[in-house]
């Protein structure tokens, strides 16, 4: 479970920020279980995975990065303790600077599609294409009106009023999901901030936001008294839009659009209260309560089937959607204190969740005697309690030792049903359109219990002047017990269902041990070298049974031993050959292996068996090679160049039954990126960016012969992205900007007659202009216009749209 996070709670942070930020860096990508150790002062806008929406184009400033998102740990100690260092220069790179878009975790740098996870929307309405540029105008804190020579204090209060209008021809739903703005007029208070002293040593800050028709609201209050404590409370709500349009079958142009009159969107809300006691020389205490919720509808990738395909058989081209209703309440109390060179702390966290979600599917719409609706409900309630503690001691001279421990226990209750009927949310009754294979269930009940122990040990030292060493150990032990019971509704050869009560019991134990060792050396002028090794071993045992209650017969049983092993080795260096140039290169190798052995299994693992799971899969493996380069140069004071290249090879293997291990997939990805920034004069700047991604996934399916020849081809996922941005200061009070961006994916392959069409086929152009006028010393007016044209081949043009977007705001500082 991924926890929701919140927007800033002020400058006084809980002990877990100080502790876990260090521990997470030390573990470099092996964070503790979310339910066990969760930072209490995170950013609220970090959405669950199924809410995060990626943009179509890559980040121009980060194209080509791999999954190494954290720099090596000893950097802070090198900076503080080492005497002989590589000189710092403008544009210097941190160790392990890896470009983002090519790691296995990044899905081979694929452009966004409607079934990809979603990204949080921007903090304010944007002109189309604006968010795709690397160079932006200064943020608000840097743009505040300057004080006149006669003023004696800075203006710390402001209000920004704004309005946005979108005029769309074509698929409005696709536009909303693409740009995260309403297709109606919207506006209101984009940003409001005021602060001041309300008593001696006591300050009050109020922040607000209210953009109507875009469902974007914020109210935050913060009261602080020096050397005493603070109170922080607020409410935040915003909307994420989804595409509600339908499915397309290329062979006969069949378009099924069932929900075009409905708005698909999820409203996310967060209300919180936090209070901290920060008395000098005494332990710091922090109490926090927050309630998070998600409510609305979103599209799903699990579609129904249709036979309206012009003779090509039933295909899954009928769209479906989720109805989301989720709530979560979190209580936490933390204490931290420091005695001489040792900081320590303890905390407790109690969390309640309530989820009642439903998947709504349609089978064979508009086909007489076959049309039916499916309502699949999932009800989950959890009760989660955790206690944790930490210690960190700084011995000086670059040496630190830290420990942490957490225990988490979670109880969950489940419920739900899967019902076929004449409409959504239908009661369980005899339905004449039910077909053979329509397997549902009612009266689902049960739950699970999880106990988890996590411990971390980390040691950082500098054994020699130019050498930093990090050693880390993480142990994770968990036990999971589950039980469920339901009545299965099976349709055999006719519409009359048979009900069978079924019990499922399962018991799982896991033990994972992870280690890390990292060494950094900067004893050579203008060079930094680093090496890192990560290992993880795990063992588990999974036992389960399925029993028909009425007969007492065990229909399915299994006892599976699982062994996991991961090793990863990283080598890299940064080189600063001259003031105007710095370079970085990195290579890593990673191997993941999982083996399954079965001491007890109800299925027969033979080539003639109709059901060979779970014994069918005996091993899984993944091997990754990744190498990347980056060069940053300043050929002259007015020009900056950033060049990147990244290559990644992923190979997957599977062992199945009694067969030999086979290579099931091979993915190769190349990423090239070039960025140039030019400031030919003080009033003018220009920035251009070009990215090219080539990605191919090869499987053994394209090597089949006979009747299966050419039915499945290799999957291509390549695209181009380019952008250009320029800004010019017309006068001391007026700036103008203009930009253009282009995106093209060209690998759409229509294999719909035999399998899923693979690859993306899309083209997008956006152009925008903007004007910023400083009307007075404390007043600014901003106006922007942009045009966006989107063409989507995979939908047969049904998702195409042209959009005009206008935005205007006025800001007054006081």
N, C-alpha and C positions, 0 to 999 in steps of 0.2 A: 504494500500500500504506500503510495507516495503522498506525503503530507502536503496540504496547501500551505502557502507561506503568506507573509503579510508585508505591508509597506512600512517603511521605517518607523521605529518607535522612539526616535530621539537619540541623543548622543550617548546616553547611558546604556551600555549593552549588558546582557546577561552573561553570566560566567561561561555559558556554553559557546558564545561567539569566540571568546578568547581561547577557550580550550579546543573546541572541535575544529575551528579554522586551522589551528596548528596540527591537530591529529589527522584531519582529512588530508592536509598537505603531506604530512609524513607518510600516510598510507598511500598517497598518490593514486587515487582512483579506487580504493577499496574502502568506501565509507561503511560505517556501522549500519545495521538494519534500521530502516526508517522508523519503525515503531519503537526501537530501543533507545536510540539517541538521536533526537531531532533538534536542530538549532531553534531556539525559541525566538530569535530576532532575525528571521529571514525576510525575504521580500515576498509580499503577498501575491505578486503577479506570477510566481512560478506555478504553472498549472499542471495538473496530472497529465500523464503522457497522452491520453486520448483527447486532450484539449489543446495541445501545443501545435500551432499551425506554422509550417515553414513557408518561406517566400519562394516564388518561382525561381528567381535568380539567386546565385550564391552571393554571400557577403563579399563585395569587391575588395575589401581590405583583408579578407581571410580565406580566399579561395585556395583550396589545395591543402588545408590543414588535415592532420590525421587525428587519432583519438588521444594523443598526448596533450591534455588540456591543462595540466598543472606543471609548473616549473620545478626543477629539482629542489629538494628541501634546504640544502645547506646554503642557498643563495644569501639569506639574511645574515648568516653567520660569517660568510665570506666578506660581506660588505662591512660588517662591524669589526671583525677581528684580523683579517688578513692585511699585511702591510704592502705586499707586492701584488699589484692587480693589473688587469688589462685596462687601458684608459677608457673612460666613459666618453662616448661621443653621441651626437645627435642621431637618433634612429637606431642606437645599439639594440641588440636583441637579447632577450633573456635566454638562459639555457633551454634547450629543447623547444625551440619555437616551431611548432608544427602547424601547418595549414589545416583548416577545418573541412572538409568536404570529401575526404577520401577514405576515412577509416571505415572498418566494417560496421561500426556503430552508426556511421553517417549514411548508411544505405547507398554506398557507392555514388555519393554526390548526385542522387537523382533529383530532378526537379519535382516540385510539389504536385501531387494529384489529389483528387477529392478524397481518396481513402487514406491519405497520409495524416499523421498526427498534426495538430494545429498549434500555432504559435499565438501568444497573447497579443492583443491589439495594441497599437501605439497609444501613447499617453494623450495624444491630441489628434484631431483630424488632420490628415496629410493630403497634400495634393498628389494625385496619381503619379507614381514613379519616384516621389521624393525620397521615400525610405530606402530606395535601392542605391543611393549614392554614398560614397565613403566620406566625402567632404560635406560638412553641414555648416550652417551659420552658427555662431556661438549660442550656447544654451542661455537660458534666462538669467542665470546667476552672473553671466558675463555681459549680458545685454542691458542691464539695468541703466536707466538714464543717469548720466553723470551729474554730479552736484555742481552747482555754480560756485564761483570763488567766494560768494558771500554766505554760502550755507556752511553750517558747522557740523551737521550730522548726515549720515547716509540714510537714504530712503529705504526702509526695510519692509514696506507694505506695498502691495500692488493688487490690481484686479485686471483680468483679461476677459473681455467679452468677444465671442466668436460665433460665426454662423457658417454652415456648410450646406451646399446644394449639389446633388448628384442628378444628372439627367441622362438616363440610360435607354438605349434602344437595343433590343435583343434580350438575352437572358439576364434578368435582374438578379436572380438568385445567385448565379455564378459570379456576378460583379460583387455582391455583398460579401460572399465568402472569400473572394480574392482580395478585396480592399478593406474589409472590416469596417465599413461605414454603411449607414442607412441609405436607401434610395429615395427617401423623403427629405424634405428640408429639416435640418436639425441645428441646434445652437443653444446658447445660454452663457453661463459663466464657465469659461475654460479653465481658469486658474484664479484662485483668490488666496492671498496670504496676508496676515497681519500679526504683529508681535509687539510686545511692550511689557513694561514693568507694572505689576499690579500691587506690589508691596516691596518692602526692603528685601533685596536678594532673591526676589521671586519674579519669574517671567511667565508670560502666557503667550502661546502661539496657536493660531487658528488657521487651518488650511481647508479650502473648499473647492468643489467642482460640481457643475450641474449642466450636462449637455442633454437637453430633452430630445426625444425621438431617436437618440442614439444610445439611450439607456446607460449613461455614463455619469456616476455620481460619487462624490466623496465629501466627507466631513470629518476632520481630525482636530482634536484639541490636545494640547500638551502644556502642563503646568509643572514648573521646576523651581525648587528652592535650593540654593547653593548649600552644599554640605549637609543636606537633610534628605532629599529624595525627589521623586517626581510621580506624576499621575498622567497617563496617556490613554486616550480612548478615541474611538472613531468608528465610522461605517464606510464601507467601500462597495460599490456595485458597478459591474460593467457587463457588456454583452459580447459574445462571440457568435458570428454568423456562420451558417452552413448551407451547402447547396442542396436544394430539395428537388432538383430536376431528375429526369428519368434515365432509363437504360436504352441502349441503341444496338441494333443488330445490323452490321454492315451489308450482309448479302442481299437482303430485300428492303433495307432502309427502315425497318420497323422501329418506331420510337414509342416507348411506353412512359408516360408522364402522368403519375397519379396524384401528385401533391403540389401542383403548381399554384394552387390557390392558398397555400399555407406558408407561413414563415417558419423556417427552421433556424432556431437560435437557442443558445444556452445562456441564461443569466446567472452570473456568479456573484455571490454576495459574501461579505465578511464583516462581522462586527466584533470589536475587541475592547478589552479594558486591561490595563497594565499599571501596576504600582510598584515602585522601587524605593527601598530605604538604603541610603548611601551615606551613612554617618562616617566621619573620618576615623581611621584606625580601628574600625569595628567591622565585623562581617557584613557583606552586602546581601540584602534579601530582595527577591523579585517575585511577585505574584502576577499571574496572567490568566485571563479567560478569553477565549475566542470561539465564535460560532461561524462555521463556513457552510455554504450551501451552493448547490447547482440545481437549476430547474429549467426545463424546456425540452426542445426536440433537436435531434441531430441525425444526419444521414448515417447509414450503416453499410458495411461491405458485405454483409450476409444477405444475398438477394434471393428472391423467389424465381421460379422458372415459368417459361411461356413456350407454347408450341406454335405461336404465330410467326414462324421463321421462314416461310416459303418452302417448306419441305426439308429443312436441315435438322429437324428434330427439336426436342425440348432444350432450351438454353436458359441459363440464369441471367435474364435481362430485366427482371422486375424489381424496381427499387424498394427498399425497406427503410425503416427509421427506428431510432431509439427514443423513448420518452424517459427523461432523466428526472429523478427526484431524490436528491441526496442531501443529508445534513450531518454535520459533525460538530461536537462540542469538546473543547479541550481545556483542561485545568492544569496549571503547572506551578510549582513553587521551587525556587532555586536559591542556593546560598553559596557564596564564594568568599574567600578570605586569603590574605597573603601574610605570611610570617617570614621575615627576612627574605631569603631567596627562594622560598617555596610557596607556590600558590596551590590551593586545593578547594574543592567544592563538592557539594552533593545536591541532588534534586530529585523530585518526584513528578510524575506526569500521569494524568488520568484522562482517557479519551473515550467518547461514546460516538458511535456512528449509526446512522439509520438510512438504509438505501432501499428504495422501492422502484426498480427500473423495469421497463418493458420493451421488448423487441417486437415490432409489428411488421409482419410479412404477408405478402399476397402471392397465392399460387394460381397459375393459369387464369389471369383476369380475362373477362369477356369470352371465355370458352364455356359453352353451355354444359352443365353437368359436372364441370371440373373446377369452376371458380370457387375458391375458399380462402378464408383469412386465418392467419395464425397469430395468436397472442402468446408470447413467451415472457412470463414474469419472473423476475429474480429479486427476492427479498433477502437482505442481509443486515443483521444487527450485530455489532461488535462491542465488546467491553474490554478496554485495553489499559493495563496499569504497568508502569515501568519506574524503576529507581536506578539512579546512576551516580557515579562519582568520578573524580579525576584528581590527579596530583601532577604538578610539574615543578621541577627544581632546576634552577640555572646555577651551575657551578662556576660560571665565568670562563673566560678564555675560550669561548665558543663551544662549551660543553653543556648539554642539557639532557635531562632524563625525565620522561613523562610516562604516566600510567593512567589507564581508564578502565572502568568496568560498568556494565549495565545488565540488568535483569529485566526481562519483559514477559508478562503473561497476558494472553489474549483469549477471551472466550467469544465464540460467535454462534449465532442462531441463523438458520436459513429457512426459507420457504419459497413457494412459487408454484407455477403450473405451466403447461404448454397445451393450448386448446385450439382445435380446428373448429371453425364455425362460419356462420353467414356474415359476420361482421367482427370488428375488433372488440375485445373485452366481452366476448360472448360467453354464456354459461356452458357448462359441460353437459351437452345433450347429444342425442343421436342426430347426426348431420348427414343428409343423403348424398352430398357431394364428396364425402370422405373417400379416399382412394387407398389401395393397398400400399403399405409403406408409410402411411401417416401415423407416426409413432409419437404420442404425447404422454403427458403425465399430469396428475393432480395430487393434491394433499402432500406436497413435499414438506418434510420436516427434518430437523437434525441440526448439526453444528459441528464445531471443532474446538480444540483447545491447543494452544501453542505456548510452550515454555522455551525461552531463549536466554542463553548466557553469552555475553560478548566481552572479551578482554583485549586490551591493547598495551603493548610495551614498545617504547621508542627511545633510542639513544642517539644523540647527535654529538659529534666531537670533531676537533681539529688536531689530529695527532702530530702534524707538522704544519709549518707556517703556510704552505700553499696547498694543503690537502684538507678537504672536508669529507667526513664519513657519516653516513646515516644508516642505522640498523633498526629494523622495525619487525614486530611480530604481532599477529592478530589471530585470536582463537574464537571460533563461533560454534556453539553447540546448541542444537535445538531439537525439540521433540514435538511431534504433531500427531494428535489423535482425532479421528473424525468418525461420524456416524450420520447416516441419512436413511430415510424411509419414504416411500412414495408408492402411488398406485399407477402402474404403467398402463397406458391406453394404446393398445396395438390393433391395427387394422390388418387383417390377414388378406382375404380375397374379396371382401365386400365391405359395405359401410358400417357394419355392426362392430363396435369396439369390444375387445375383451380386456377386463381389468385384472391385473395381478399385483398384489402387494409385494414390495421388494425392499429388503434391507441391505445396505452396503456399509461395511466396516473397514477402516484402514488405519494403519499405524505406521508412522515414518519417523526415523531418527537420522540426523545429519551431524557430522562433525567436519568442519573445515578449518585448516590451519594455513595461514598465509605469512610469507616472510618477504622482506625486501632489504636489499643492500645497495647503497648508492655512493659513488666516489666521484669527487670533483677536484680537478687540478688546474691551477692558474699560475703556475710558476714560470711559464714562458711568456715573454712580453707579447702582448697583442693576441694571445690565444687563451681560450678556455676549453678544457676537455672534460667530458663527463661520461660515466658508464653506470649502468643500473641493471640489476637482476631482480626479477620478481618470480616467486614460486607460490603455488597454492595446491594443497592436497586435500582431498575430501573423501569421506566414506559415508555410506548411508545404507539403510535397510528399509524396504517398503513391503508391508504385508497387508493383504486385503482379501475380503470375501464378499460375494454377492449371493444372497439367499432369497428364494421365493418363500414368503411367509406361510402361505396356505399349505405348502407341501413339506416345508422344512428342508428342501433340497438346495445344496450349494451349487448354483449354476456356473459361477465363476470364482476362482480363487487363485492367488498368486503370492509368491515370496521372492522378492528381487533384491539382490545385493548390487549396490552401485558404487563404483570407484571413479573419482575424478582427479585429473592432474592438469595443471597449467604451468607453463614456464614462458617467461618473456625476458629478452635481453635487448638492451638499448645502448647504442654508442652514438656519441655526437660531439660536435665541437663548434665553437664560434671563433671567427677570425676577423681581426680589425687591421688589415694591411696598411691602411692610410686613413686620414681623417675623413675623407669623403666616401669611403667604402667600408661596409661590413658584411660578412657572410655567415651563413649557418648551414650545417649539413647534419642529417640524422638518419640512422638506420635502426630498425628494430625487427626482431624475429619473435613470433609468438606461436605456441602450440597448445591446443586444448584437446584433451582426450577424455572420453567417458566410456567405461566398460560396464556391461550389465551381465549378471549371471543369475540363473533361475533355479532355485532348489525345489520350487513347487509351482506348478502352472496347470491350469485346467484345459488349456488348448493344446492341440497336436501340431507340432512344428514340422510339418512335412509339406512337400510341394503340392500335394493334392488337397490339403486342408483348406476349408473355406474361411477359417478364422485362426490366424497364427499369432495374434497379439496376446500378451505383451512380449512373448519370447522371440518374436520375429526379428526385432532389432537387438543386436548383441553389442554393438560398439558405434560410437560417433566420434569424429575428429575434425579439427579445423586447424589449418596451418596458414600463417600470414607472414608475408615479407612486405616491408614498407620502407621506402627511401625517399627523402625529400631534401630539396635545396631552396635556399632563399638568399638573394643578393639585394642589398639596399645601397644605393649610390646617390651622390650629389655631384654630378659633373660640373655644376656651377651653383652659385648661391640661389638661383631662381628656379632650379629644376631638381626634382626628386624622382628617382626611379625605384620601383620595387618589382623584382622578378621572382617568380616561384615556379617550381616544378615538383610534382609528387607522383610517385608510382606505387601501386599496391597490388599484390597478388594474394588472393584468398583461394585456398583449395579445401574442399570438404570431402570427407570419406565416411562411408557407412558400412558396417558389417551387418548382414541380414541372414538370419537362420543359419543353415549349414553351408551357405555360399561363402566364397572368399570376399574379403573387404574390397569394395569398389569405390572409385572416385566419383562421387555423385554430382559435384559441381565445381566449376573453376571460373572465378571472376577476376578480370583484369581491369584496372582503372588507371588512366593517365589524366592528370590535371595540369594545365598550363595557365598561368595568370601573369598579366603585365599591367602595371599601374604607373601612370605618369602624372605628376603635379607640377604645374608651371605658374609662376607669378612674374610675368614680364614687367609689370610695373606695380606701384603701390596700390593703385586703384583696381587692379584686375587680377583674378586668379582663374585657372582652368585646370580641370582634372579629367583624365580619361582612363578607362579601365576596360580590359578585354579578358574574358575567361573562356577556355575551351575544356570541356570534360568529355573524355571518351571512356565508356564503360561497356564491357561485354561479359555476359554470363553464359558459359558453355556447359551443357549437361549431356549425358549419354543418350538422351531421348532423340537427338537429331541423327544418331548413328544407327537407328533401327532400320531394318530392311523389310522387304515384303509389303504387306498391306499397310504397315505403319510408316513407310518411307515418306519423308517430307511432311509428316503431320505436325511435328514440333521442331521449330528451329531455335537457334541460339537467340538469346534475348539481348538486344542492344538498348543502351540507355545513355545516349550522348546528347550534348546540347552546347549551344553558344550563348554567351551573354556579354553585352557591351553597353557601356554608358558613358555619357559626357556631361559635364557640369561646368558652368562658368558663372562668375559673378563680377559685377562692376559697380564701383561707387560713382554714381553720377555727380553727386555733390557730397558735402560733409553730412548732409541729413538724409540722403536718398541712395539706396542700393537697389540694384536689379539683379535677378538671377534667371538663368535659363538652363534647361537640361533636356536630354534625350536618352532613352534606353531602349534596348532591343534584346529580345529573347527568342530563341528558336530551338525546338527539339524536333529531330527529323528521323526518328527511328520507329515510327508506328508501323507495325506489321500485322496485317489482317489475316489471322488464322482462325477466324470465327467459325468456319465450317467444321473444324475438328477440335479446336481447343480455344483457350482464351487468347484474344488479340494482345500481343505484347508490345512494349515500347511506348514512348510518348510521341505524339505528333501535335505540336502547337507552335504558334507564333504570336508574339506580342510586341506592340510598339507603344511607347508613351512619350509625350512631349509636354513640358510645363514651363511656365514663366511666373515670376514673382516680383513684387515690389514692396520694399520696406521704407517707410517714410517716418522720420523722427519729427513729428509735428511740433513738438515742444520738448523742453529738457526732460520732462517726465511723461511724455505721451508718445506712443509709437503706433503706427497703423501698418498693418501687414495684409496684403491681398495676393492671392495666388489663383492661377487657372491651369488646368491640365486636361489633356485629352488622352484616352487610353483605348486602344483597339486590340481585341483578343480573339484569336482564331484557334478553335480546338478541333482537330481532325478526328479524334477518337469518338466524339459524339455526333459525327456526321454534320457538324456545324450547328447543332441545336444548342450548344452552350456558348456560341459566339455572342459578343456584345461590343458595342461602341459606347463610350461613356465620356461625358463632359463633367468635370468636377470643379466647382468654384469654392473658395474659402477666403474668409476675411475675418480679421481680428483687430481689436484696438486694446492697447494696454496702457493703464494709467498707474504710475507709481506715486506714492504719497507717504 
